[in-house]
Amino acid sequence: MDAQLQRYYEQRLSMMADPAWKDLMEDIEAMIAATNDISSVQDEKTLHYRRGELSMMRWMLNLASISETAYNDLLKEH
C-alpha cells in the first residue's frame, strides 16, 4: 500500500477511536430518530430532502466500519 494512503486510513481510524467521535455518532443517531419521522412532511420536496439527510447521516454512522474494511483489504493485498 502506498505510504500516503496508509497514513490517510491510519489517521481516519485514529480520529474514529477518539471519544468525541463516539459522541458525534450518538448525536447523529438521535438526529436520525428525529428526521425519520415523516408525519410532519407536507410535500414531496420535503420528503426527498429528508431522504437525503438520512442518507448522509447513515453514511456517517457506517463510515468507521467502511474505512476499517477498506484499510484491512488494502493490507491483505500487500
C-alpha positions as CSV (number, residue, x, y, z in Angstrom):
1,M,0.0,0.0,0.0
2,D,1.1,3.5,-0.8
3,A,2.5,5.3,2.3
4,Q,0.2,8.3,1.8
5,L,-2.9,6.1,1.6
6,Q,-1.8,4.2,4.6
7,R,-1.4,7.4,6.6
8,Y,-4.8,8.5,5.4
9,Y,-6.5,5.4,6.8
10,E,-4.5,5.3,10.0
11,Q,-5.4,9.0,10.7
12,R,-9.0,8.4,9.9
13,L,-9.2,5.3,12.1
14,S,-7.4,7.2,14.9
15,M,-9.9,10.0,14.6
16,M,-12.7,7.5,14.9
17,A,-11.2,5.9,18.0
18,D,-11.5,9.3,19.8
19,P,-14.3,9.6,22.4
20,A,-15.5,12.7,20.6
21,W,-16.3,10.5,17.5
22,K,-18.5,8.3,19.7
23,D,-20.3,11.4,20.9
24,L,-20.8,12.6,17.4
25,M,-22.2,9.2,16.4
26,E,-24.7,9.3,19.3
27,D,-25.8,12.8,18.2
28,I,-26.3,11.5,14.7
29,E,-28.3,8.5,15.9
30,A,-30.6,11.0,17.7
31,M,-30.8,13.1,14.6
32,I,-31.8,10.1,12.6
33,A,-34.6,9.2,15.0
34,A,-35.9,12.8,14.8
35,T,-35.6,13.1,11.0
36,N,-37.0,9.6,10.3
37,D,-40.5,10.7,11.5
38,I,-42.3,11.7,8.3
39,S,-45.6,12.6,9.9
40,S,-44.8,16.3,9.6
41,V,-43.7,16.2,5.9
42,Q,-46.1,18.3,3.9
43,D,-44.8,17.8,0.4
44,E,-42.7,15.6,-1.9
45,K,-39.8,18.1,-1.9
46,T,-39.5,18.0,1.8
47,L,-39.7,14.2,1.7
48,H,-36.8,14.0,-0.8
49,Y,-34.8,16.4,1.3
50,R,-35.3,14.3,4.4
51,R,-34.3,11.2,2.5
52,G,-31.0,13.0,1.5
53,E,-30.4,14.0,5.1
54,L,-31.0,10.4,6.3
55,S,-28.7,9.0,3.6
56,M,-25.8,11.3,4.7
57,M,-26.4,10.5,8.4
58,R,-26.4,6.8,7.8
59,W,-23.2,7.1,5.7
60,M,-21.6,8.9,8.7
61,L,-22.7,6.1,11.1
62,N,-21.2,3.5,8.7
63,L,-18.0,5.4,7.9
64,A,-15.9,3.7,10.6
65,S,-16.7,0.2,9.6
66,I,-16.4,1.0,5.9
67,S,-13.0,2.6,6.5
68,E,-11.7,-0.3,8.6
69,T,-12.8,-2.8,6.0
70,A,-11.2,-0.9,3.2
71,Y,-7.9,-0.5,5.2
72,N,-7.8,-4.2,6.1
73,D,-8.5,-5.2,2.5
74,L,-5.6,-3.0,1.3
75,L,-3.3,-4.5,3.9
76,K,-4.2,-8.0,2.7
77,E,-3.3,-7.1,-0.8
78,H,0.3,-6.4,0.2
